[in-house]
Amino acid sequence: MKPETSRNLERRWQLAEVPAGADAAAIAALAGTAWIAAQVPGSAHGALLAAGRIPDPFHAAQEADVQWVGDRSWAWRTHFDVDTLSTHEDLVFEGLDTWCTAWLNGQLLLSSDNMFVPQRVDVRAHLRPVGNELLLRFDSPLARAREQEARFGKRPLWNGDSARLHARKAQYHFGWDWGPVLLTSGPWRPVRRHSWDVRIEALDVRQQLDLASGRALLSLRTQLAGEQRGAHITHELLDPTGRPAAAVEASDGEASLVLDHAQLWWPHGLGAQPLYTLVTRVHAGGTVLAEDRRRIGLRTLRLVQAPVAGETGSSFCFEVNGRDFFVGGANWIPDDSLLERISPARYRERVAQAVAAHMTMLRVWGGGIYEDDAFYDACDELGVLVWQDFMFACGMYPAHESFQASVRDEARAALLRLRHRASLAIWCGNNEDYAVAESHGAYGPGVPADRFEAHALYEQLLPALCAELDPGRPYWPGSPYSPNDSGTTLSSDPTVGDRHSWEVWHQQMLPYQRYGEVQARFVSEFGMQSHPSLVLLEDTLPAAERYPLSPVLEWHNKAGTGAPDGARRLGVYLAHNLTVGPTLADHVYATQFVQAEAMRCAYQDFRRRWQSPGARAVGGALVWQLNDCWPATSWALIDSAGTPKPAWHAVRRALAPLAVALRLDAEESPRQATLAVMNQGAACTLTLVLRLFSLDGHCLHETRVDRVAVANTSADHVITMPECGVPVVGELRALASGEELARDCAWPEPFRSFPLHPATPQFDLEGDTLHIRVDTPVKGLWLQAPGTRFADNFIDLVPWAERAVTLHGARPGVLRWSALQHPAQEALLARPVTA
């Protein structure tokens, strides 16, 4: 028996357009000039773009010019040689997007129709020593989806072509309210040749932890395929430094490992993220025939739904290693429309940006993909929990027999691949499908269950698979989902389950200052749009289109049901809050200002309701969304070039381990100030310093209050303010032993109604530190310099209170800055004179 070998077939691929339904002979007969170079993993769009056959769909409105690609059939081919043969010779297709037929040397191998189901085919009988030809034909996804729709019926949905509901393909490829229509096709994950006599078919790792003693028990079940006579299985556990920690030989595929003094894995901010490596080997005659390596984190996790003191309903919060905590995070969409372009480094960069903003959870949204292992690796290593949707979003999906069979294969593949992940916190059946059904009268109290046939997926098929394959992890039927005592479920109950709070932006278009009114036990979606960076827009828009509300700028804002109306909604929020200048730069700053202020209000008000044990009124908040898949005006905190917007900084401050929020009540008499303290860490004694300034920079009042910030709580402290007789800016600082730990400012609103005095900030650069002083209050100071990253940005300043900002990257000589009511301008940086 020989050891297994695995080789990616990643060289010498070619792409050609072929007639619909072309067979292997017709494809093989194509002229050599019909073929262009291609890459695997890859897409037809990507190959055509690299060959100069299509324009960049991200530039201008050229998305419209490439729609024909999704309407055509495309063939991929490669050739490879075979030196030696094992008992089994498989071709493994990790992901085929989506309707694919494959041939090897003219012999039919498979036909697949689910992008999320890997395929494995034994091809030993078809192999030749040299010149093996592998052909893949990918049919038009829209044409095939519409064939299914014609057979099984048109169904209600939000976003995209209704035929997408019949396609087990990334739903956002059909267009969404933040993304383009790019109907890709191709081998989107690796194709490899796997030679083996025996292989590890599946490995199940289940852990039991005794938190008091630090003892861990790992129960291991290994399933083999192939020749097993004389083979035996061993498991070795390596500690986070790579040293052996425990080992055992399996009997009949089952074994247990015991580990004393287990190092616990924590979400970042709560502890470290040690990862053990489990090495499973199949031996025979002194030779290792097969091996599996996977990293695991030892931790317990619970979804806690318990009474909330003094309120109706129940909590919805997460507990790791016996400790509950407020989950601040974001929704994650695929980071590009062409998936092959998302490198492991890019995955890590995005997850690291979430960590830098103190986020502890990313929700992998159900209209995208089950992400690449590099994404989950980054989450495991950096301590970010993952809310994992199954891939259903915003529609009433079918549930006929063949569809359920495909979904079963898809879910099984995802469960087997991801269930060992330390970061994986919860499985969720879908995104907003219950809400769509409710909106069409197909779901809710008194509605027969058969009106919403996909409940068979979310309440039967998927939970049964999760219980079988990953029983230790919570399953939640949908997001939003709000089960109540009467046994019915609504998607909008704020007292139970999770909720999407879209009264701001969508629905009533509430002012963002009222986010506190649309809280929920767990707010799994909410958001406010803004433009991406000016640099990205200038790279995306033709020169003639670089002005506010230009047609191409609006093309890159897909928000809306039916006709896009994102520009209108943005205009409403701008008009309510700001006076906006005439240039594109003015509009970029204004939209990003409003988004940042909205996120500050939202995260602060949601986190204030974390409260104390037994009263966890809001257990978490996940903004829509962290990232973008193309250059867009959207709800993202980070644009598609990887540039954080001002809102990212607002969220970073609001989610800091210790954060404060200031609210000034302008209508009560006497005037009240609410000083909120949100403390994730240990108890500490704080001095809260409140200062009030006139708009021209005079300090009108200062008060100091000593408070104990109880561990893992949030609390409001209300004090009475003096009557100042003029509009005031408030600054709240939290000090411990004289050191500032947190800060927030409150301003008279709406901002457009309170003209600020002209300010001339003073900037001094000393080493890696930028020192900033102002003589009048400055709101939303936004700093920019090519090649420079600012550790803090979008800053509020009050007179003669120096702010120090650490710089990373280039040390600029000239700084570009903007602020509320101050258009972009440049400042020459002064450096201290050295002897």
FENNOR-V714061 format. One record per residue. N is the residue number from 0. PHI is phi in whole degrees, 0 to 359 (* if undefined). NEAR is the number of other C-alpha atoms within 8 Angstrom. Layout:
{{N	PHI	NEAR} {N	PHI	NEAR}}
This chain:
{{0	*	5} {1	248	8} {2	295	10} {3	289	12} {4	225	7} {5	226	8} {6	229	7} {7	289	8} {8	270	10} {9	238	10} {10	248	7} {11	64	9} {12	278	13} {13	224	12} {14	231	14} {15	211	10} {16	284	9} {17	226	10} {18	297	7} {19	305	7} {20	77	6} {21	303	9} {22	268	6} {23	299	9} {24	296	7} {25	295	8} {26	291	11} {27	297	6} {28	275	6} {29	299	7} {30	295	6} {31	300	5} {32	289	5} {33	284	8} {34	260	9} {35	235	10} {36	295	10} {37	217	10} {38	237	12} {39	231	14} {40	296	12} {41	187	15} {42	219	15} {43	298	12} {44	301	11} {45	297	9} {46	293	14} {47	294	10} {48	295	11} {49	297	7} {50	274	9} {51	75	7} {52	275	7} {53	226	10} {54	283	9} {55	293	8} {56	292	11} {57	276	10} {58	268	10} {59	52	10} {60	250	11} {61	287	11} {62	310	14} {63	295	7} {64	280	10} {65	245	12} {66	298	11} {67	299	7} {68	299	10} {69	288	14} {70	268	10} {71	254	12} {72	260	14} {73	228	14} {74	249	13} {75	241	12} {76	217	11} {77	209	11} {78	234	10} {79	209	9} {80	253	9} {81	230	9} {82	271	5} {83	235	4} {84	241	9} {85	259	9} {86	303	7} {87	239	10} {88	234	13} {89	251	12} {90	260	12} {91	245	12} {92	252	13} {93	289	10} {94	192	14} {95	240	18} {96	251	15} {97	228	15} {98	273	15} {99	229	14} {100	239	12} {101	236	12} {102	229	13} {103	238	14} {104	51	9} {105	84	8} {106	263	7} {107	296	8} {108	258	10} {109	194	9} {110	228	8} {111	232	9} {112	217	10} {113	224	14} {114	299	13} {115	260	12} {116	250	11} {117	296	11} {118	236	8} {119	230	8} {120	228	9} {121	282	9} {122	244	11} {123	305	9} {124	290	5} {125	258	8} {126	278	10} {127	241	8} {128	299	8} {129	223	7} {130	73	8} {131	292	12} {132	247	11} {133	254	11} {134	242	13} {135	232	11} {136	248	12} {137	250	14} {138	278	15} {139	302	12} {140	295	14} {141	290	11} {142	297	9} {143	292	10} {144	295	12} {145	289	10} {146	299	8} {147	294	11} {148	296	11} {149	296	8} {150	279	6} {151	251	7} {152	104	7} {153	284	8} {154	226	9} {155	292	9} {156	196	9} {157	244	8} {158	78	9} {159	79	10} {160	288	7} {161	298	9} {162	295	12} {163	301	13} {164	297	12} {165	261	11} {166	249	11} {167	273	12} {168	226	11} {169	310	10} {170	291	15} {171	293	11} {172	297	13} {173	275	12} {174	99	14} {175	218	13} {176	279	11} {177	218	13} {178	218	11} {179	279	12} {180	270	11} {181	224	12} {182	274	11} {183	287	13} {184	208	17} {185	140	14} {186	284	14} {187	277	14} {188	230	12} {189	302	13} {190	248	15} {191	221	11} {192	260	12} {193	243	12} {194	254	13} {195	199	14} {196	257	14} {197	219	12} {198	218	13} {199	272	13} {200	285	8} {201	202	8} {202	224	9} {203	249	9} {204	243	9} {205	239	8} {206	237	9} {207	236	7} {208	241	11} {209	260	8} {210	295	8} {211	292	4} {212	265	6} {213	75	11} {214	263	12} {215	240	14} {216	242	11} {217	255	11} {218	261	12} {219	241	13} {220	230	10} {221	245	11} {222	246	9} {223	255	10} {224	233	9} {225	98	7} {226	287	6} {227	242	9} {228	294	4} {229	78	6} {230	268	9} {231	222	11} {232	248	12} {233	236	12} {234	236	12} {235	232	12} {236	254	12} {237	259	14} {238	287	11} {239	300	9} {240	268	5} {241	94	8} {242	272	7} {243	300	9} {244	244	9} {245	193	10} {246	207	10} {247	200	10} {248	258	9} {249	281	11} {250	236	8} {251	55	4} {252	83	10} {253	241	10} {254	200	11} {255	225	9} {256	239	11} {257	246	9} {258	228	10} {259	271	7} {260	58	8} {261	296	9} {262	273	7} {263	277	11} {264	270	14} {265	231	12} {266	300	15} {267	296	12} {268	92	7} {269	253	7} {270	168	8} {271	274	11} {272	236	14} {273	292	10} {274	238	13} {275	274	12} {276	248	13} {277	262	13} {278	249	12} {279	250	11} {280	232	12} {281	250	14} {282	247	13} {283	201	11} {284	57	6} {285	81	5} {286	246	8} {287	276	10} {288	270	16} {289	207	12} {290	213	11} {291	230	9} {292	238	8} {293	213	7} {294	262	10} {295	230	11} {296	248	13} {297	266	13} {298	195	11} {299	254	9} {300	212	11} {301	226	9} {302	266	9} {303	261	9} {304	235	8} {305	227	8} {306	304	11} {307	250	13} {308	306	6} {309	79	5} {310	223	6} {311	278	7} {312	81	8} {313	215	12} {314	287	18} {315	212	16} {316	216	17} {317	253	13} {318	234	13} {319	242	12} {320	53	10} {321	83	8} {322	243	6} {323	272	8} {324	201	10} {325	290	12} {326	266	13} {327	255	13} {328	191	15} {329	207	14} {330	275	15} {331	245	12} {332	249	13} {333	306	11} {334	277	11} {335	197	11} {336	284	10} {337	257	11} {338	294	10} {339	294	10} {340	274	6} {341	272	10} {342	277	7} {343	305	8} {344	296	6} {345	290	8} {346	303	12} {347	296	11} {348	300	8} {349	295	10} {350	295	13} {351	297	10} {352	294	8} {353	296	12} {354	297	12} {355	297	8} {356	269	13} {357	65	13} {358	280	15} {359	242	14} {360	209	13} {361	239	14} {362	261	13} {363	282	15} {364	289	14} {365	284	13} {366	260	12} {367	250	12} {368	222	11} {369	287	9} {370	291	9} {371	296	6} {372	304	6} {373	298	10} {374	295	12} {375	291	11} {376	302	8} {377	297	12} {378	294	13} {379	300	15} {380	286	9} {381	259	12} {382	82	14} {383	247	15} {384	290	14} {385	241	13} {386	270	13} {387	252	13} {388	285	14} {389	284	12} {390	275	13} {391	222	14} {392	209	11} {393	56	12} {394	188	14} {395	259	14} {396	284	10} {397	288	10} {398	215	10} {399	290	6} {400	300	6} {401	290	6} {402	294	9} {403	297	11} {404	297	8} {405	293	9} {406	297	8} {407	299	11} {408	297	9} {409	298	11} {410	294	11} {411	299	10} {412	298	11} {413	293	9} {414	297	11} {415	294	9} {416	282	7} {417	249	8} {418	293	9} {419	275	9} {420	289	11} {421	295	12} {422	285	12} {423	291	11} {424	257	12} {425	201	11} {426	261	12} {427	227	13} {428	292	16} {429	190	15} {430	247	14} {431	65	13} {432	290	14} {433	297	12} {434	295	11} {435	298	14} {436	298	13} {437	300	11} {438	294	7} {439	250	8} {440	68	8} {441	258	11} {442	206	13} {443	137	10} {444	304	6} {445	81	4} {446	268	9} {447	303	7} {448	299	8} {449	288	5} {450	291	8} {451	237	10} {452	294	11} {453	290	10} {454	299	9} {455	295	9} {456	285	11} {457	278	13} {458	245	9} {459	229	9} {460	298	11} {461	293	12} {462	297	11} {463	294	8} {464	295	12} {465	297	12} {466	295	9} {467	284	7} {468	258	10} {469	213	10} {470	291	8} {471	276	6} {472	245	11} {473	294	10} {474	239	10} {475	231	10} {476	297	11} {477	192	13} {478	224	16} {479	279	15} {480	206	15} {481	224	14} {482	290	10} {483	238	9} {484	294	5} {485	278	4} {486	91	6} {487	264	9} {488	227	10} {489	243	13} {490	260	13} {491	228	9} {492	289	10} {493	281	12} {494	260	10} {495	204	14} {496	70	15} {497	247	16} {498	217	18} {499	259	11} {500	265	12} {501	252	10} {502	296	10} {503	271	15} {504	83	11} {505	275	7} {506	51	7} {507	283	7} {508	53	8} {509	300	8} {510	302	8} {511	295	9} {512	294	7} {513	256	8} {514	303	12} {515	299	10} {516	274	5} {517	239	9} {518	288	12} {519	201	14} {520	297	19} {521	210	14} {522	267	15} {523	270	15} {524	207	13} {525	188	12} {526	175	13} {527	218	12} {528	282	12} {529	201	14} {530	290	10} {531	287	14} {532	297	10} {533	299	9} {534	300	6} {535	293	10} {536	296	11} {537	293	10} {538	278	8} {539	261	10} {540	268	13} {541	301	9} {542	306	6} {543	290	6} {544	253	10} {545	269	12} {546	211	8} {547	302	9} {548	65	7} {549	295	9} {550	304	7} {551	287	10} {552	300	12} {553	292	10} {554	302	8} {555	272	10} {556	236	14} {557	268	15} {558	298	11} {559	137	9} {560	255	9} {561	82	4} {562	283	5} {563	302	11} {564	228	10} {565	298	10} {566	297	10} {567	295	7} {568	295	9} {569	302	11} {570	299	8} {571	297	8} {572	292	10} {573	295	13} {574	297	8} {575	290	8} {576	243	11} {577	227	10} {578	256	8} {579	253	8} {580	290	7} {581	272	7} {582	267	8} {583	298	10} {584	301	8} {585	299	12} {586	289	12} {587	301	13} {588	299	9} {589	296	11} {590	294	13} {591	291	14} {592	299	11} {593	298	13} {594	299	13} {595	296	15} {596	294	10} {597	297	12} {598	291	13} {599	299	12} {600	300	12} {601	297	11} {602	297	13} {603	295	10} {604	290	10} {605	292	13} {606	291	13} {607	300	13} {608	269	10} {609	297	14} {610	64	11} {611	220	9} {612	308	6} {613	86	8} {614	221	12} {615	281	15} {616	287	11} {617	229	18} {618	268	15} {619	176	15} {620	212	16} {621	239	17} {622	291	12} {623	264	12} {624	213	14} {625	283	13} {626	227	13} {627	234	17} {628	258	11} {629	197	12} {630	290	14} {631	212	13} {632	277	12} {633	204	13} {634	272	11} {635	294	12} {636	274	12} {637	230	14} {638	281	16} {639	289	13} {640	273	7} {641	87	7} {642	271	8} {643	293	10} {644	272	13} {645	308	14} {646	300	15} {647	300	12} {648	291	14} {649	297	13} {650	293	13} {651	303	12} {652	288	10} {653	291	11} {654	258	13} {655	302	9} {656	310	10} {657	237	12} {658	226	14} {659	232	15} {660	221	13} {661	242	14} {662	233	8} {663	254	10} {664	268	9} {665	274	6} {666	255	5} {667	286	7} {668	225	5} {669	290	8} {670	292	13} {671	247	13} {672	240	12} {673	258	13} {674	254	13} {675	259	12} {676	237	13} {677	244	15} {678	238	15} {679	276	11} {680	266	9} {681	289	8} {682	299	10} {683	208	9} {684	264	9} {685	241	11} {686	254	11} {687	266	12} {688	249	13} {689	250	12} {690	237	12} {691	244	12} {692	235	15} {693	286	12} {694	293	12} {695	267	9} {696	106	11} {697	276	9} {698	281	9} {699	262	9} {700	195	9} {701	219	9} {702	220	7} {703	236	8} {704	228	7} {705	269	8} {706	219	8} {707	267	8} {708	272	14} {709	293	10} {710	302	10} {711	54	12} {712	220	13} {713	230	16} {714	209	10} {715	257	9} {716	236	7} {717	257	8} {718	231	8} {719	267	8} {720	258	8} {721	287	7} {722	281	6} {723	263	7} {724	80	4} {725	220	5} {726	300	8} {727	231	11} {728	254	13} {729	253	13} {730	236	14} {731	246	15} {732	237	13} {733	252	13} {734	246	13} {735	226	11} {736	53	4} {737	82	5} {738	266	6} {739	284	9} {740	256	10} {741	201	11} {742	203	12} {743	208	10} {744	231	11} {745	235	10} {746	233	8} {747	294	9} {748	229	8} {749	289	9} {750	301	10} {751	296	10} {752	271	6} {753	229	8} {754	299	7} {755	268	9} {756	283	8} {757	303	6} {758	238	9} {759	233	6} {760	300	8} {761	256	8} {762	245	11} {763	229	11} {764	257	12} {765	231	9} {766	64	4} {767	265	9} {768	243	10} {769	260	12} {770	262	13} {771	233	11} {772	227	13} {773	225	16} {774	252	11} {775	225	13} {776	301	17} {777	235	13} {778	251	9} {779	67	11} {780	291	14} {781	246	11} {782	255	11} {783	217	8} {784	202	10} {785	303	6} {786	78	6} {787	245	12} {788	247	8} {789	258	10} {790	297	8} {791	227	8} {792	200	10} {793	50	11} {794	253	9} {795	266	10} {796	230	12} {797	239	13} {798	300	11} {799	57	7} {800	245	8} {801	299	8} {802	249	8} {803	247	8} {804	239	10} {805	280	10} {806	255	13} {807	234	10} {808	93	7} {809	292	8} {810	260	8} {811	285	9} {812	266	6} {813	235	9} {814	244	12} {815	259	11} {816	224	12} {817	226	13} {818	202	12} {819	304	9} {820	64	7} {821	230	7} {822	295	9} {823	302	10} {824	209	7} {825	248	8} {826	227	9} {827	279	7} {828	281	11} {829	270	7} {830	242	7} {831	297	7} {832	282	4} {833	256	3} {834	291	2}}
